[in-house]
Amino acid sequence: MSGRRLTLTGFVSIGRDGTPFLTRMVLNCCAADARPVKIGLTGQVPPVLRPDAWLEVTGIHTPRRAKDPVNDGPVPFLDVSRARPVREPAQPYEG
């Protein structure tokens, strides 16, 4: 997927080291088993990010990877070219 332009929607979360992430919660059966799926954000990220605010971002998928300290899952990165605030979707969880 590296080099592909993507548009994604999620809420802002900030890593312990200050890295901004776009996050969605994925469910297997119910909210009790939800787990975060994160995309690291680089590039033209808004200078002020409010945790839990919803954004739509467009950018290029990069080869950069990190490890999520919450669930040890892989975290890909997006080089953001556009970001805009959006309302929380009616279905904020991914199934």
PDB file of N, CA, C and O in Angstrom:
ATOM      1  N   MET A   1       0.806  -1.196   0.000  1.00  0.00           N
ATOM      2  CA  MET A   1       0.000   0.000   0.000  1.00  0.00           C
ATOM      3  C   MET A   1       0.853   1.266   0.000  1.00  0.00           C
ATOM      4  O   MET A   1       0.335   2.363  -0.211  1.00  0.00           O
ATOM      5  N   SER A   2       2.152   1.121   0.235  1.00  0.00           N
ATOM      6  CA  SER A   2       3.002   2.312   0.269  1.00  0.00           C
ATOM      7  C   SER A   2       2.843   3.122  -1.001  1.00  0.00           C
ATOM      8  O   SER A   2       2.806   2.579  -2.105  1.00  0.00           O
ATOM      9  N   GLY A   3       2.750   4.428  -0.826  1.00  0.00           N
ATOM     10  CA  GLY A   3       2.614   5.327  -1.956  1.00  0.00           C
ATOM     11  C   GLY A   3       1.187   5.586  -2.375  1.00  0.00           C
ATOM     12  O   GLY A   3       0.956   6.440  -3.230  1.00  0.00           O
ATOM     13  N   ARG A   4       0.226   4.890  -1.816  1.00  0.00           N
ATOM     14  CA  ARG A   4      -1.178   5.099  -2.186  1.00  0.00           C
ATOM     15  C   ARG A   4      -1.780   6.250  -1.405  1.00  0.00           C
ATOM     16  O   ARG A   4      -1.491   6.439  -0.224  1.00  0.00           O
ATOM     17  N   ARG A   5      -2.630   7.023  -2.090  1.00  0.00           N
ATOM     18  CA  ARG A   5      -3.347   8.124  -1.443  1.00  0.00           C
ATOM     19  C   ARG A   5      -4.599   7.554  -0.788  1.00  0.00           C
ATOM     20  O   ARG A   5      -5.377   6.837  -1.418  1.00  0.00           O
ATOM     21  N   LEU A   6      -4.782   7.888   0.499  1.00  0.00           N
ATOM     22  CA  LEU A   6      -5.906   7.391   1.273  1.00  0.00           C
ATOM     23  C   LEU A   6      -6.619   8.534   1.961  1.00  0.00           C
ATOM     24  O   LEU A   6      -6.008   9.547   2.300  1.00  0.00           O
ATOM     25  N   THR A   7      -7.920   8.367   2.167  1.00  0.00           N
ATOM     26  CA  THR A   7      -8.703   9.272   2.997  1.00  0.00           C
ATOM     27  C   THR A   7      -9.308   8.430   4.106  1.00  0.00           C
ATOM     28  O   THR A   7     -10.001   7.447   3.846  1.00  0.00           O
ATOM     29  N   LEU A   8      -9.037   8.827   5.359  1.00  0.00           N
ATOM     30  CA  LEU A   8      -9.459   8.064   6.522  1.00  0.00           C
ATOM     31  C   LEU A   8     -10.117   8.982   7.543  1.00  0.00           C
ATOM     32  O   LEU A   8      -9.811  10.173   7.611  1.00  0.00           O
ATOM     33  N   THR A   9     -11.018   8.420   8.331  1.00  0.00           N
ATOM     34  CA  THR A   9     -11.685   9.160   9.391  1.00  0.00           C
ATOM     35  C   THR A   9     -11.489   8.426  10.704  1.00  0.00           C
ATOM     36  O   THR A   9     -11.615   7.203  10.767  1.00  0.00           O
ATOM     37  N   GLY A  10     -11.183   9.172  11.747  1.00  0.00           N
ATOM     38  CA  GLY A  10     -11.016   8.589  13.073  1.00  0.00           C
ATOM     39  C   GLY A  10     -10.870   9.683  14.108  1.00  0.00           C
ATOM     40  O   GLY A  10     -10.940  10.872  13.795  1.00  0.00           O
ATOM     41  N   PHE A  11     -10.666   9.266  15.337  1.00  0.00           N
ATOM     42  CA  PHE A  11     -10.470  10.260  16.389  1.00  0.00           C
ATOM     43  C   PHE A  11      -8.984  10.368  16.719  1.00  0.00           C
ATOM     44  O   PHE A  11      -8.218   9.421  16.537  1.00  0.00           O
ATOM     45  N   VAL A  12      -8.603  11.521  17.199  1.00  0.00           N
ATOM     46  CA  VAL A  12      -7.214  11.814  17.519  1.00  0.00           C
ATOM     47  C   VAL A  12      -6.836  11.176  18.844  1.00  0.00           C
ATOM     48  O   VAL A  12      -7.564  11.279  19.832  1.00  0.00           O
ATOM     49  N   SER A  13      -5.697  10.520  18.848  1.00  0.00           N
ATOM     50  CA  SER A  13      -5.075  10.084  20.087  1.00  0.00           C
ATOM     51  C   SER A  13      -3.605  10.473  19.998  1.00  0.00           C
ATOM     52  O   SER A  13      -3.038  10.546  18.908  1.00  0.00           O
ATOM     53  N   ILE A  14      -3.004  10.716  21.137  1.00  0.00           N
ATOM     54  CA  ILE A  14      -1.616  11.169  21.176  1.00  0.00           C
ATOM     55  C   ILE A  14      -0.795  10.140  21.952  1.00  0.00           C
ATOM     56  O   ILE A  14      -1.150   9.770  23.071  1.00  0.00           O
ATOM     57  N   GLY A  15       0.304   9.683  21.353  1.00  0.00           N
ATOM     58  CA  GLY A  15       1.183   8.724  22.012  1.00  0.00           C
ATOM     59  C   GLY A  15       1.963   9.365  23.152  1.00  0.00           C
ATOM     60  O   GLY A  15       2.037  10.589  23.255  1.00  0.00           O
ATOM     61  N   ARG A  16       2.527   8.551  23.984  1.00  0.00           N
ATOM     62  CA  ARG A  16       3.318   9.048  25.122  1.00  0.00           C
ATOM     63  C   ARG A  16       4.458   9.950  24.675  1.00  0.00           C
ATOM     64  O   ARG A  16       4.854  10.870  25.391  1.00  0.00           O
ATOM     65  N   ASP A  17       4.985   9.676  23.478  1.00  0.00           N
ATOM     66  CA  ASP A  17       6.099  10.482  22.964  1.00  0.00           C
ATOM     67  C   ASP A  17       5.619  11.690  22.160  1.00  0.00           C
ATOM     68  O   ASP A  17       6.434  12.409  21.581  1.00  0.00           O
ATOM     69  N   GLY A  18       4.293  11.921  22.119  1.00  0.00           N
ATOM     70  CA  GLY A  18       3.733  13.062  21.397  1.00  0.00           C
ATOM     71  C   GLY A  18       3.321  12.761  19.972  1.00  0.00           C
ATOM     72  O   GLY A  18       2.807  13.644  19.286  1.00  0.00           O
ATOM     73  N   THR A  19       3.534  11.529  19.501  1.00  0.00           N
ATOM     74  CA  THR A  19       3.136  11.159  18.141  1.00  0.00           C
ATOM     75  C   THR A  19       1.616  11.198  18.016  1.00  0.00           C
ATOM     76  O   THR A  19       0.918  10.588  18.827  1.00  0.00           O
ATOM     77  N   PRO A  20       1.085  11.914  17.002  1.00  0.00           N
ATOM     78  CA  PRO A  20      -0.362  11.923  16.803  1.00  0.00           C
ATOM     79  C   PRO A  20      -0.804  10.695  16.004  1.00  0.00           C
ATOM     80  O   PRO A  20      -0.125  10.255  15.076  1.00  0.00           O
ATOM     81  N   PHE A  21      -1.959  10.159  16.391  1.00  0.00           N
ATOM     82  CA  PHE A  21      -2.544   9.010  15.712  1.00  0.00           C
ATOM     83  C   PHE A  21      -3.986   9.314  15.340  1.00  0.00           C
ATOM     84  O   PHE A  21      -4.673  10.069  16.027  1.00  0.00           O
ATOM     85  N   LEU A  22      -4.429   8.722  14.255  1.00  0.00           N
ATOM     86  CA  LEU A  22      -5.847   8.664  13.909  1.00  0.00           C
ATOM     87  C   LEU A  22      -6.284   7.267  14.314  1.00  0.00           C
ATOM     88  O   LEU A  22      -5.703   6.279  13.865  1.00  0.00           O
ATOM     89  N   THR A  23      -7.302   7.176  15.156  1.00  0.00           N
ATOM     90  CA  THR A  23      -7.664   5.912  15.784  1.00  0.00           C
ATOM     91  C   THR A  23      -9.117   5.564  15.524  1.00  0.00           C
ATOM     92  O   THR A  23      -9.983   6.439  15.497  1.00  0.00           O
ATOM     93  N   ARG A  24      -9.374   4.285  15.336  1.00  0.00           N
ATOM     94  CA  ARG A  24     -10.733   3.737  15.305  1.00  0.00           C
ATOM     95  C   ARG A  24     -10.747   2.509  16.190  1.00  0.00           C
ATOM     96  O   ARG A  24      -9.732   1.829  16.340  1.00  0.00           O
ATOM     97  N   MET A  25     -11.882   2.231  16.768  1.00  0.00           N
ATOM     98  CA  MET A  25     -12.043   1.042  17.595  1.00  0.00           C
ATOM     99  C   MET A  25     -12.704  -0.033  16.739  1.00  0.00           C
ATOM    100  O   MET A  25     -13.694   0.229  16.056  1.00  0.00           O
ATOM    101  N   VAL A  26     -12.154  -1.238  16.781  1.00  0.00           N
ATOM    102  CA  VAL A  26     -12.674  -2.369  16.018  1.00  0.00           C
ATOM    103  C   VAL A  26     -13.318  -3.342  16.994  1.00  0.00           C
ATOM    104  O   VAL A  26     -12.754  -3.666  18.039  1.00  0.00           O
ATOM    105  N   LEU A  27     -14.517  -3.803  16.629  1.00  0.00           N
ATOM    106  CA  LEU A  27     -15.261  -4.740  17.468  1.00  0.00           C
ATOM    107  C   LEU A  27     -15.282  -6.115  16.823  1.00  0.00           C
ATOM    108  O   LEU A  27     -15.375  -6.234  15.601  1.00  0.00           O
ATOM    109  N   ASN A  28     -15.195  -7.156  17.647  1.00  0.00           N
ATOM    110  CA  ASN A  28     -15.430  -8.513  17.159  1.00  0.00           C
ATOM    111  C   ASN A  28     -16.882  -8.895  17.386  1.00  0.00           C
ATOM    112  O   ASN A  28     -17.540  -9.425  16.490  1.00  0.00           O
ATOM    113  N   CYS A  29     -17.383  -8.622  18.593  1.00  0.00           N
ATOM    114  CA  CYS A  29     -18.789  -8.939  18.857  1.00  0.00           C
ATOM    115  C   CYS A  29     -19.502  -7.823  19.599  1.00  0.00           C
ATOM    116  O   CYS A  29     -20.687  -7.591  19.360  1.00  0.00           O
ATOM    117  N   CYS A  30     -18.805  -7.118  20.504  1.00  0.00           N
ATOM    118  CA  CYS A  30     -19.467  -6.086  21.303  1.00  0.00           C
ATOM    119  C   CYS A  30     -18.440  -5.060  21.792  1.00  0.00           C
ATOM    120  O   CYS A  30     -17.236  -5.262  21.637  1.00  0.00           O
ATOM    121  N   ALA A  31     -18.915  -3.966  22.378  1.00  0.00           N
ATOM    122  CA  ALA A  31     -18.017  -2.889  22.816  1.00  0.00           C
ATOM    123  C   ALA A  31     -16.997  -3.373  23.840  1.00  0.00           C
ATOM    124  O   ALA A  31     -15.907  -2.808  23.928  1.00  0.00           O
ATOM    125  N   ALA A  32     -17.321  -4.395  24.608  1.00  0.00           N
ATOM    126  CA  ALA A  32     -16.397  -4.891  25.635  1.00  0.00           C
ATOM    127  C   ALA A  32     -15.121  -5.473  25.041  1.00  0.00           C
ATOM    128  O   ALA A  32     -14.099  -5.522  25.725  1.00  0.00           O
ATOM    129  N   ASP A  33     -15.154  -5.915  23.784  1.00  0.00           N
ATOM    130  CA  ASP A  33     -13.947  -6.491  23.178  1.00  0.00           C
ATOM    131  C   ASP A  33     -13.278  -5.535  22.190  1.00  0.00           C
ATOM    132  O   ASP A  33     -12.434  -5.955  21.399  1.00  0.00           O
ATOM    133  N   ALA A  34     -13.648  -4.254  22.231  1.00  0.00           N
ATOM    134  CA  ALA A  34     -13.090  -3.277  21.293  1.00  0.00           C
ATOM    135  C   ALA A  34     -11.581  -3.153  21.477  1.00  0.00           C
ATOM    136  O   ALA A  34     -11.061  -3.216  22.590  1.00  0.00           O
ATOM    137  N   ARG A  35     -10.892  -2.974  20.341  1.00  0.00           N
ATOM    138  CA  ARG A  35      -9.447  -2.747  20.383  1.00  0.00           C
ATOM    139  C   ARG A  35      -9.108  -1.616  19.421  1.00  0.00           C
ATOM    140  O   ARG A  35      -9.749  -1.475  18.379  1.00  0.00           O
ATOM    141  N   PRO A  36      -8.102  -0.809  19.761  1.00  0.00           N
ATOM    142  CA  PRO A  36      -7.764   0.319  18.910  1.00  0.00           C
ATOM    143  C   PRO A  36      -6.955  -0.100  17.687  1.00  0.00           C
ATOM    144  O   PRO A  36      -6.090  -0.972  17.764  1.00  0.00           O
ATOM    145  N   VAL A  37      -7.252   0.532  16.574  1.00  0.00           N
ATOM    146  CA  VAL A  37      -6.448   0.418  15.361  1.00  0.00           C
ATOM    147  C   VAL A  37      -6.000   1.840  15.051  1.00  0.00           C
ATOM    148  O   VAL A  37      -6.825   2.741  14.901  1.00  0.00           O
ATOM    149  N   LYS A  38      -4.685   2.032  14.956  1.00  0.00           N
ATOM    150  CA  LYS A  38      -4.132   3.372  14.829  1.00  0.00           C
ATOM    151  C   LYS A  38      -3.352   3.543  13.537  1.00  0.00           C
ATOM    152  O   LYS A  38      -2.755   2.605  13.009  1.00  0.00           O
ATOM    153  N   ILE A  39      -3.379   4.782  13.047  1.00  0.00           N
ATOM    154  CA  ILE A  39      -2.552   5.211  11.920  1.00  0.00           C
ATOM    155  C   ILE A  39      -1.740   6.392  12.429  1.00  0.00           C
ATOM    156  O   ILE A  39      -2.314   7.382  12.881  1.00  0.00           O
ATOM    157  N   GLY A  40      -0.414   6.307  12.363  1.00  0.00           N
ATOM    158  CA  GLY A  40       0.431   7.428  12.758  1.00  0.00           C
ATOM    159  C   GLY A  40       0.340   8.533  11.714  1.00  0.00           C
ATOM    160  O   GLY A  40       0.239   8.262  10.517  1.00  0.00           O
ATOM    161  N   LEU A  41       0.377   9.773  12.172  1.00  0.00           N
ATOM    162  CA  LEU A  41       0.235  10.926  11.279  1.00  0.00           C
ATOM    163  C   LEU A  41       1.527  11.733  11.240  1.00  0.00           C
ATOM    164  O   LEU A  41       2.081  12.095  12.278  1.00  0.00           O
ATOM    165  N   THR A  42       1.999  12.011  10.017  1.00  0.00           N
ATOM    166  CA  THR A  42       3.135  12.898   9.791  1.00  0.00           C
ATOM    167  C   THR A  42       2.728  13.874   8.699  1.00  0.00           C
ATOM    168  O   THR A  42       1.615  13.782   8.180  1.00  0.00           O
ATOM    169  N   GLY A  43       3.589  14.794   8.344  1.00  0.00           N
ATOM    170  CA  GLY A  43       3.290  15.730   7.261  1.00  0.00           C
ATOM    171  C   GLY A  43       2.514  16.931   7.768  1.00  0.00           C
ATOM    172  O   GLY A  43       2.855  17.511   8.799  1.00  0.00           O
ATOM    173  N   GLN A  44       1.473  17.301   7.045  1.00  0.00           N
ATOM    174  CA  GLN A  44       0.707  18.503   7.344  1.00  0.00           C
ATOM    175  C   GLN A  44      -0.378  18.219   8.385  1.00  0.00           C
ATOM    176  O   GLN A  44      -1.573  18.338   8.116  1.00  0.00           O
ATOM    177  N   VAL A  45       0.067  17.850   9.553  1.00  0.00           N
ATOM    178  CA  VAL A  45      -0.836  17.580  10.663  1.00  0.00           C
ATOM    179  C   VAL A  45      -1.209  18.921  11.290  1.00  0.00           C
ATOM    180  O   VAL A  45      -0.338  19.773  11.465  1.00  0.00           O
ATOM    181  N   PRO A  46      -2.488  19.129  11.633  1.00  0.00           N
ATOM    182  CA  PRO A  46      -2.849  20.399  12.272  1.00  0.00           C
ATOM    183  C   PRO A  46      -1.958  20.674  13.485  1.00  0.00           C
ATOM    184  O   PRO A  46      -1.635  19.750  14.232  1.00  0.00           O
ATOM    185  N   PRO A  47      -1.555  21.938  13.692  1.00  0.00           N
ATOM    186  CA  PRO A  47      -0.620  22.259  14.769  1.00  0.00           C
ATOM    187  C   PRO A  47      -1.198  22.026  16.167  1.00  0.00           C
ATOM    188  O   PRO A  47      -0.451  21.764  17.109  1.00  0.00           O
ATOM    189  N   VAL A  48      -2.509  22.117  16.303  1.00  0.00           N
ATOM    190  CA  VAL A  48      -3.147  21.869  17.590  1.00  0.00           C
ATOM    191  C   VAL A  48      -4.133  20.724  17.402  1.00  0.00           C
ATOM    192  O   VAL A  48      -5.086  20.831  16.630  1.00  0.00           O
ATOM    193  N   LEU A  49      -3.897  19.638  18.108  1.00  0.00           N
ATOM    194  CA  LEU A  49      -4.777  18.477  18.022  1.00  0.00           C
ATOM    195  C   LEU A  49      -5.414  18.238  19.386  1.00  0.00           C
ATOM    196  O   LEU A  49      -4.721  18.165  20.401  1.00  0.00           O
ATOM    197  N   ARG A  50      -6.716  18.118  19.400  1.00  0.00           N
ATOM    198  CA  ARG A  50      -7.442  17.853  20.635  1.00  0.00           C
ATOM    199  C   ARG A  50      -7.746  16.361  20.704  1.00  0.00           C
ATOM    200  O   ARG A  50      -8.468  15.844  19.851  1.00  0.00           O
ATOM    201  N   PRO A  51      -7.210  15.658  21.699  1.00  0.00           N
ATOM    202  CA  PRO A  51      -7.515  14.228  21.818  1.00  0.00           C
ATOM    203  C   PRO A  51      -9.022  13.986  21.808  1.00  0.00           C
ATOM    204  O   PRO A  51      -9.792  14.739  22.404  1.00  0.00           O
ATOM    205  N   ASP A  52      -9.421  12.926  21.123  1.00  0.00           N
ATOM    206  CA  ASP A  52     -10.812  12.485  20.957  1.00  0.00           C
ATOM    207  C   ASP A  52     -11.600  13.291  19.925  1.00  0.00           C
ATOM    208  O   ASP A  52     -12.749  12.955  19.642  1.00  0.00           O
ATOM    209  N   ALA A  53     -11.007  14.352  19.354  1.00  0.00           N
ATOM    210  CA  ALA A  53     -11.668  15.079  18.271  1.00  0.00           C
ATOM    211  C   ALA A  53     -11.614  14.210  17.012  1.00  0.00           C
ATOM    212  O   ALA A  53     -10.629  13.505  16.792  1.00  0.00           O
ATOM    213  N   TRP A  54     -12.641  14.253  16.203  1.00  0.00           N
ATOM    214  CA  TRP A  54     -12.694  13.466  14.970  1.00  0.00           C
ATOM    215  C   TRP A  54     -12.143  14.271  13.805  1.00  0.00           C
ATOM    216  O   TRP A  54     -12.427  15.459  13.659  1.00  0.00           O
ATOM    217  N   LEU A  55     -11.340  13.594  12.968  1.00  0.00           N
ATOM    218  CA  LEU A  55     -10.737  14.204  11.783  1.00  0.00           C
ATOM    219  C   LEU A  55     -10.934  13.305  10.575  1.00  0.00           C
ATOM    220  O   LEU A  55     -11.034  12.084  10.689  1.00  0.00           O
ATOM    221  N   GLU A  56     -10.985  13.943   9.423  1.00  0.00           N
ATOM    222  CA  GLU A  56     -10.839  13.234   8.152  1.00  0.00           C
ATOM    223  C   GLU A  56      -9.496  13.675   7.601  1.00  0.00           C
ATOM    224  O   GLU A  56      -9.248  14.871   7.446  1.00  0.00           O
ATOM    225  N   VAL A  57      -8.634  12.724   7.307  1.00  0.00           N
ATOM    226  CA  VAL A  57      -7.307  13.050   6.781  1.00  0.00           C
ATOM    227  C   VAL A  57      -7.108  12.384   5.428  1.00  0.00           C
ATOM    228  O   VAL A  57      -7.609  11.289   5.173  1.00  0.00           O
ATOM    229  N   THR A  58      -6.370  13.067   4.574  1.00  0.00           N
ATOM    230  CA  THR A  58      -5.981  12.523   3.276  1.00  0.00           C
ATOM    231  C   THR A  58      -4.463  12.606   3.214  1.00  0.00           C
ATOM    232  O   THR A  58      -3.861  13.604   3.609  1.00  0.00           O
ATOM    233  N   GLY A  59      -3.863  11.547   2.713  1.00  0.00           N
ATOM    234  CA  GLY A  59      -2.416  11.539   2.601  1.00  0.00           C
ATOM    235  C   GLY A  59      -1.910  10.295   1.911  1.00  0.00           C
ATOM    236  O   GLY A  59      -2.682   9.484   1.399  1.00  0.00           O
ATOM    237  N   ILE A  60      -0.607  10.160   1.907  1.00  0.00           N
ATOM    238  CA  ILE A  60       0.067   9.047   1.240  1.00  0.00           C
ATOM    239  C   ILE A  60       0.549   8.053   2.298  1.00  0.00           C
ATOM    240  O   ILE A  60       1.202   8.427   3.273  1.00  0.00           O
ATOM    241  N   HIS A  61       0.217   6.792   2.085  1.00  0.00           N
ATOM    242  CA  HIS A  61       0.680   5.716   2.966  1.00  0.00           C
ATOM    243  C   HIS A  61       2.190   5.599   2.799  1.00  0.00           C
ATOM    244  O   HIS A  61       2.694   5.562   1.677  1.00  0.00           O
ATOM    245  N   THR A  62       2.914   5.539   3.926  1.00  0.00           N
ATOM    246  CA  THR A  62       4.380   5.466   3.883  1.00  0.00           C
ATOM    247  C   THR A  62       4.848   4.092   4.380  1.00  0.00           C
ATOM    248  O   THR A  62       4.065   3.354   4.977  1.00  0.00           O
ATOM    249  N   PRO A  63       6.099   3.751   4.141  1.00  0.00           N
ATOM    250  CA  PRO A  63       6.618   2.471   4.642  1.00  0.00           C
ATOM    251  C   PRO A  63       6.932   2.484   6.141  1.00  0.00           C
ATOM    252  O   PRO A  63       7.216   1.435   6.719  1.00  0.00           O
ATOM    253  N   ARG A  64       6.883   3.657   6.773  1.00  0.00           N
ATOM    254  CA  ARG A  64       7.194   3.751   8.209  1.00  0.00           C
ATOM    255  C   ARG A  64       6.207   2.908   9.023  1.00  0.00           C
ATOM    256  O   ARG A  64       5.014   2.871   8.724  1.00  0.00           O
ATOM    257  N   ARG A  65       6.720   2.235  10.052  1.00  0.00           N
ATOM    258  CA  ARG A  65       5.909   1.413  10.955  1.00  0.00           C
ATOM    259  C   ARG A  65       6.355   1.650  12.386  1.00  0.00           C
ATOM    260  O   ARG A  65       7.499   2.023  12.642  1.00  0.00           O
ATOM    261  N   ALA A  66       5.435   1.427  13.312  1.00  0.00           N
ATOM    262  CA  ALA A  66       5.724   1.460  14.740  1.00  0.00           C
ATOM    263  C   ALA A  66       4.933   0.335  15.376  1.00  0.00           C
ATOM    264  O   ALA A  66       4.161  -0.349  14.705  1.00  0.00           O
ATOM    265  N   LYS A  67       5.125   0.146  16.669  1.00  0.00           N
ATOM    266  CA  LYS A  67       4.405  -0.877  17.412  1.00  0.00           C
ATOM    267  C   LYS A  67       3.517  -0.183  18.439  1.00  0.00           C
ATOM    268  O   LYS A  67       3.985   0.673  19.190  1.00  0.00           O
ATOM    269  N   ASP A  68       2.242  -0.550  18.472  1.00  0.00           N
ATOM    270  CA  ASP A  68       1.299   0.047  19.406  1.00  0.00           C
ATOM    271  C   ASP A  68       1.592  -0.465  20.813  1.00  0.00           C
ATOM    272  O   ASP A  68       1.530  -1.671  21.049  1.00  0.00           O
ATOM    273  N   PRO A  69       1.914   0.440  21.768  1.00  0.00           N
ATOM    274  CA  PRO A  69       2.207  -0.013  23.118  1.00  0.00           C
ATOM    275  C   PRO A  69       0.972  -0.545  23.853  1.00  0.00           C
ATOM    276  O   PRO A  69       1.105  -1.219  24.874  1.00  0.00           O
ATOM    277  N   VAL A  70      -0.216  -0.251  23.345  1.00  0.00           N
ATOM    278  CA  VAL A  70      -1.446  -0.717  23.998  1.00  0.00           C
ATOM    279  C   VAL A  70      -1.704  -2.186  23.701  1.00  0.00           C
ATOM    280  O   VAL A  70      -2.010  -2.964  24.605  1.00  0.00           O
ATOM    281  N   ASN A  71      -1.579  -2.573  22.410  1.00  0.00           N
ATOM    282  CA  ASN A  71      -1.925  -3.949  22.037  1.00  0.00           C
ATOM    283  C   ASN A  71      -0.839  -4.657  21.216  1.00  0.00           C
ATOM    284  O   ASN A  71      -1.078  -5.736  20.675  1.00  0.00           O
ATOM    285  N   ASP A  72       0.342  -4.057  21.123  1.00  0.00           N
ATOM    286  CA  ASP A  72       1.465  -4.605  20.352  1.00  0.00           C
ATOM    287  C   ASP A  72       1.175  -4.755  18.865  1.00  0.00           C
ATOM    288  O   ASP A  72       1.933  -5.408  18.148  1.00  0.00           O
ATOM    289  N   GLY A  73       0.082  -4.155  18.395  1.00  0.00           N
ATOM    290  CA  GLY A  73      -0.251  -4.235  16.974  1.00  0.00           C
ATOM    291  C   GLY A  73       0.618  -3.309  16.143  1.00  0.00           C
ATOM    292  O   GLY A  73       1.204  -2.364  16.670  1.00  0.00           O
ATOM    293  N   PRO A  74       0.703  -3.575  14.842  1.00  0.00           N
ATOM    294  CA  PRO A  74       1.483  -2.704  13.957  1.00  0.00           C
ATOM    295  C   PRO A  74       0.759  -1.374  13.736  1.00  0.00           C
ATOM    296  O   PRO A  74      -0.468  -1.328  13.649  1.00  0.00           O
ATOM    297  N   VAL A  75       1.529  -0.309  13.648  1.00  0.00           N
ATOM    298  CA  VAL A  75       0.975   1.020  13.383  1.00  0.00           C
ATOM    299  C   VAL A  75       1.609   1.548  12.102  1.00  0.00           C
ATOM    300  O   VAL A  75       2.785   1.913  12.103  1.00  0.00           O
ATOM    301  N   PRO A  76       0.846   1.595  11.004  1.00  0.00           N
ATOM    302  CA  PRO A  76       1.354   2.209   9.773  1.00  0.00           C
ATOM    303  C   PRO A  76       1.282   3.734   9.893  1.00  0.00           C
ATOM    304  O   PRO A  76       0.659   4.259  10.816  1.00  0.00           O
ATOM    305  N   PHE A  77       1.917   4.436   8.966  1.00  0.00           N
ATOM    306  CA  PHE A  77       1.912   5.898   8.989  1.00  0.00           C
ATOM    307  C   PHE A  77       1.391   6.467   7.681  1.00  0.00           C
ATOM    308  O   PHE A  77       1.545   5.879   6.610  1.00  0.00           O
ATOM    309  N   LEU A  78       0.768   7.636   7.806  1.00  0.00           N
ATOM    310  CA  LEU A  78       0.222   8.374   6.676  1.00  0.00           C
ATOM    311  C   LEU A  78       0.880   9.746   6.658  1.00  0.00           C
ATOM    312  O   LEU A  78       0.894  10.442   7.674  1.00  0.00           O
ATOM    313  N   ASP A  79       1.430  10.143   5.500  1.00  0.00           N
ATOM    314  CA  ASP A  79       1.982  11.483   5.323  1.00  0.00           C
ATOM    315  C   ASP A  79       0.816  12.375   4.906  1.00  0.00           C
ATOM    316  O   ASP A  79       0.399  12.356   3.748  1.00  0.00           O
ATOM    317  N   VAL A  80       0.298  13.147   5.839  1.00  0.00           N
ATOM    318  CA  VAL A  80      -0.942  13.908   5.662  1.00  0.00           C
ATOM    319  C   VAL A  80      -0.728  15.108   4.748  1.00  0.00           C
ATOM    320  O   VAL A  80       0.224  15.871   4.915  1.00  0.00           O
ATOM    321  N   SER A  81      -1.630  15.265   3.775  1.00  0.00           N
ATOM    322  CA  SER A  81      -1.627  16.448   2.912  1.00  0.00           C
ATOM    323  C   SER A  81      -2.845  17.327   3.196  1.00  0.00           C
ATOM    324  O   SER A  81      -2.860  18.505   2.839  1.00  0.00           O
ATOM    325  N   ARG A  82      -3.868  16.751   3.840  1.00  0.00           N
ATOM    326  CA  ARG A  82      -5.084  17.508   4.163  1.00  0.00           C
ATOM    327  C   ARG A  82      -5.726  16.894   5.396  1.00  0.00           C
ATOM    328  O   ARG A  82      -5.804  15.672   5.523  1.00  0.00           O
ATOM    329  N   ALA A  83      -6.187  17.747   6.305  1.00  0.00           N
ATOM    330  CA  ALA A  83      -6.906  17.284   7.489  1.00  0.00           C
ATOM    331  C   ALA A  83      -8.024  18.269   7.784  1.00  0.00           C
ATOM    332  O   ALA A  83      -7.846  19.484   7.696  1.00  0.00           O
ATOM    333  N   ARG A  84      -9.170  17.725   8.134  1.00  0.00           N
ATOM    334  CA  ARG A  84     -10.277  18.614   8.486  1.00  0.00           C
ATOM    335  C   ARG A  84     -11.113  17.974   9.595  1.00  0.00           C
ATOM    336  O   ARG A  84     -11.293  16.756   9.627  1.00  0.00           O
ATOM    337  N   PRO A  85     -11.619  18.810  10.504  1.00  0.00           N
ATOM    338  CA  PRO A  85     -12.470  18.275  11.567  1.00  0.00           C
ATOM    339  C   PRO A  85     -13.788  17.775  10.983  1.00  0.00           C
ATOM    340  O   PRO A  85     -14.322  18.364  10.043  1.00  0.00           O
ATOM    341  N   VAL A  86     -14.300  16.701  11.537  1.00  0.00           N
ATOM    342  CA  VAL A  86     -15.604  16.158  11.141  1.00  0.00           C
ATOM    343  C   VAL A  86     -16.355  15.757  12.415  1.00  0.00           C
ATOM    344  O   VAL A  86     -15.768  15.642  13.491  1.00  0.00           O
ATOM    345  N   ARG A  87     -17.651  15.550  12.268  1.00  0.00           N
ATOM    346  CA  ARG A  87     -18.454  15.067  13.384  1.00  0.00           C
ATOM    347  C   ARG A  87     -18.204  13.580  13.587  1.00  0.00           C
ATOM    348  O   ARG A  87     -17.854  12.856  12.655  1.00  0.00           O
ATOM    349  N   GLU A  88     -18.391  13.149  14.818  1.00  0.00           N
ATOM    350  CA  GLU A  88     -18.295  11.718  15.097  1.00  0.00           C
ATOM    351  C   GLU A  88     -19.332  10.998  14.241  1.00  0.00           C
ATOM    352  O   GLU A  88     -20.488  11.421  14.205  1.00  0.00           O
ATOM    353  N   PRO A  89     -18.953   9.927  13.553  1.00  0.00           N
ATOM    354  CA  PRO A  89     -19.921   9.219  12.704  1.00  0.00           C
ATOM    355  C   PRO A  89     -21.007   8.526  13.546  1.00  0.00           C
ATOM    356  O   PRO A  89     -20.812   8.237  14.727  1.00  0.00           O
ATOM    357  N   ALA A  90     -22.131   8.277  12.915  1.00  0.00           N
ATOM    358  CA  ALA A  90     -23.230   7.586  13.587  1.00  0.00           C
ATOM    359  C   ALA A  90     -22.776   6.208  14.090  1.00  0.00           C
ATOM    360  O   ALA A  90     -23.228   5.749  15.138  1.00  0.00           O
ATOM    361  N   GLN A  91     -21.894   5.561  13.349  1.00  0.00           N
ATOM    362  CA  GLN A  91     -21.312   4.271  13.728  1.00  0.00           C
ATOM    363  C   GLN A  91     -19.810   4.475  13.966  1.00  0.00           C
ATOM    364  O   GLN A  91     -19.018   4.260  13.049  1.00  0.00           O
ATOM    365  N   PRO A  92     -19.402   4.879  15.163  1.00  0.00           N
ATOM    366  CA  PRO A  92     -17.981   5.179  15.375  1.00  0.00           C
ATOM    367  C   PRO A  92     -17.094   3.934  15.431  1.00  0.00           C
ATOM    368  O   PRO A  92     -15.873   4.040  15.311  1.00  0.00           O
ATOM    369  N   TYR A  93     -17.696   2.756  15.612  1.00  0.00           N
ATOM    370  CA  TYR A  93     -16.913   1.528  15.690  1.00  0.00           C
ATOM    371  C   TYR A  93     -16.868   0.855  14.337  1.00  0.00           C
ATOM    372  O   TYR A  93     -17.817   0.934  13.558  1.00  0.00           O
ATOM    373  N   GLU A  94     -15.744   0.183  14.060  1.00  0.00           N
ATOM    374  CA  GLU A  94     -15.624  -0.642  12.858  1.00  0.00           C
ATOM    375  C   GLU A  94     -15.904  -2.083  13.260  1.00  0.00           C
ATOM    376  O   GLU A  94     -15.499  -2.515  14.339  1.00  0.00           O
ATOM    377  N   GLY A  95     -16.591  -2.825  12.407  1.00  0.00           N
ATOM    378  CA  GLY A  95     -16.926  -4.205  12.738  1.00  0.00           C
ATOM    379  C   GLY A  95     -16.173  -5.202  11.921  1.00  0.00           C
ATOM    380  O   GLY A  95     -16.357  -6.407  12.094  1.00  0.00           O
TER     381      GLY A  95
END
